[in-house]
Amino acid sequence: MTLVAGFVLAAALIPRCRQHPVPVLDLRLFQHRSFAVGNVVTLLFNLAFSAMVLNNVLFLMRVWDYSAAGAGFGIASRPLSAAVAAQISGRAVDRHGARALILPRIVMVTAGFVFLAFGIGAEPNYWMRWFPAALVFGSGVGTAFGPAIVIGTIGGATGAAASA
């Protein structure tokens, strides 16, 4: 129901932004490829990531028989590794640029996801199976998500400033 409401409100937002002299979302930004692509990628990633977090919690609780608290602690390795990796990534973006970091990090995210999806199994083995996959996945997310946002916002802002 919430998803439907979100789509309905987004559909109502677009005509309003077109008509308003100072819109909350300047639709001209989407004419810039880097802004549009960066935001679509971010949207799709967040949809998939949110679904995966729910799926992982349910897996830990229903298949490995973890308690709710145990499942929460079990998935904590991903955001913790993402936070550490994001700090490192910020410095790397300053040195090498955001675009250079995207593809290798997406490969890391994909590798971690594939291992979480197919390499875990029904027999609980957190430290040998879940934890390494979660570290690879979380580190990939921490280093890829920030640069993707940088490309989408700075690329769009630069293009918008140039055309203004």
C-alpha positions in Angstrom: 0.0 0.0 0.0 2.8 2.4 0.9 4.5 1.7 -2.4 1.3 2.5 -4.4 0.9 5.7 -2.4 4.5 6.6 -3.2 3.9 6.2 -7.0 0.7 8.1 -6.8 2.4 11.0 -4.9 5.3 11.0 -7.3 2.9 11.1 -10.3 1.3 14.2 -8.7 4.6 15.8 -7.9 5.8 15.9 -11.5 3.0 18.1 -12.9 3.3 20.4 -9.9 7.0 20.8 -10.4 6.4 21.7 -14.0 3.9 24.4 -13.2 5.5 26.0 -10.1 7.9 28.9 -10.6 10.3 27.6 -7.9 9.7 23.8 -7.8 10.9 21.5 -5.1 12.5 19.4 -7.8 13.8 21.1 -10.9 12.9 18.6 -13.6 15.5 20.2 -16.0 18.2 18.4 -14.0 17.0 15.1 -15.5 18.1 16.4 -18.9 21.7 15.9 -17.8 22.7 12.3 -18.3 24.9 11.9 -15.3 22.2 13.3 -12.9 19.5 11.1 -14.4 21.5 7.9 -14.6 23.0 8.5 -11.1 19.5 8.9 -9.6 18.0 6.0 -11.4 20.9 3.8 -10.3 20.5 5.0 -6.7 16.8 4.3 -6.8 17.1 0.8 -8.2 20.0 0.0 -5.8 17.9 1.2 -2.8 14.9 -0.9 -3.8 17.1 -4.0 -4.2 19.1 -3.3 -1.1 16.0 -2.8 1.1 14.5 -6.0 -0.2 17.7 -7.9 0.5 18.0 -6.6 4.1 14.5 -7.9 4.8 15.3 -11.2 3.1 18.5 -11.6 5.1 16.7 -11.0 8.4 14.0 -13.5 7.5 16.6 -16.0 6.4 18.5 -15.8 9.6 15.3 -16.1 11.7 13.5 -18.7 9.7 16.2 -20.9 8.2 19.0 -20.6 10.7 16.6 -20.1 13.6 18.1 -16.9 15.0 16.1 -14.7 17.4 15.2 -11.2 16.2 18.1 -9.7 18.1 20.4 -12.4 16.8 19.4 -11.7 13.2 19.9 -8.0 13.9 23.4 -8.6 15.2 24.0 -11.1 12.3 23.4 -8.5 9.6 25.3 -5.7 11.5 28.6 -6.8 9.9 27.4 -5.3 6.5 26.7 -1.7 7.6 29.7 -1.7 9.9 32.0 -2.7 7.0 30.2 -0.2 4.7 30.9 2.6 7.2 34.6 1.8 7.4 34.9 1.4 3.7 33.0 4.7 3.0 35.7 6.5 5.0 38.4 5.0 2.8 36.4 5.6 -0.3 36.0 9.3 0.4 39.8 9.7 0.3 40.1 7.6 -2.8 37.4 9.7 -4.6 39.4 12.8 -3.8 42.5 11.2 -5.4 41.2 9.2 -8.3 37.7 10.6 -9.0 34.3 8.9 -8.5 34.0 7.2 -11.8 37.2 5.2 -11.4 35.8 3.6 -8.2 32.3 2.6 -9.4 32.9 -0.6 -11.6 35.4 -2.4 -9.2 33.1 -1.7 -6.3 30.0 -2.9 -8.1 31.9 -6.1 -8.8 32.5 -6.4 -5.0 28.8 -5.8 -4.2 27.8 -8.4 -6.8 30.3 -11.0 -5.6 29.1 -10.5 -2.0 25.5 -10.7 -3.1 26.1 -13.9 -5.1 27.8 -15.5 -2.2 25.1 -14.4 0.2 22.4 -15.7 -2.2 24.0 -19.0 -3.2 26.9 -19.8 -0.9 25.3 -19.7 2.5 23.2 -22.9 2.7 20.7 -24.1 5.3 23.3 -25.2 7.8 24.2 -22.2 10.1 27.9 -21.2 9.7 28.1 -17.5 10.4 31.8 -17.0 10.7 32.9 -19.1 7.7 30.1 -18.3 5.3 27.9 -15.3 6.3 30.6 -13.0 7.7 33.1 -13.1 4.8 30.3 -12.5 2.3 28.8 -9.7 4.4 32.2 -8.0 4.6 32.7 -8.1 0.9 29.2 -6.9 0.2 29.3 -4.2 2.9 32.7 -3.0 1.8 31.5 -2.8 -1.8 28.4 -0.9 -0.8 30.4 1.5 1.3 32.8 2.3 -1.5 30.3 2.3 -4.4 27.3 4.1 -3.1 29.0 7.4 -2.2 30.7 7.8 -5.6 27.5 7.0 -7.4 25.8 9.8 -5.6 28.7 12.1 -6.3 28.5 11.4 -10.0 24.7 11.9 -10.0 24.7 15.2 -8.0 27.9 16.9 -9.1 27.5 15.8 -12.7 23.9 17.1 -12.8 24.8 20.3 -10.9 27.7 21.0 -13.1 25.7 20.5 -16.2 22.8 22.6 -14.8 25.2 25.4 -13.8 26.7 25.4 -17.3 23.3 25.7 -19.0 21.9 28.3 -16.6 
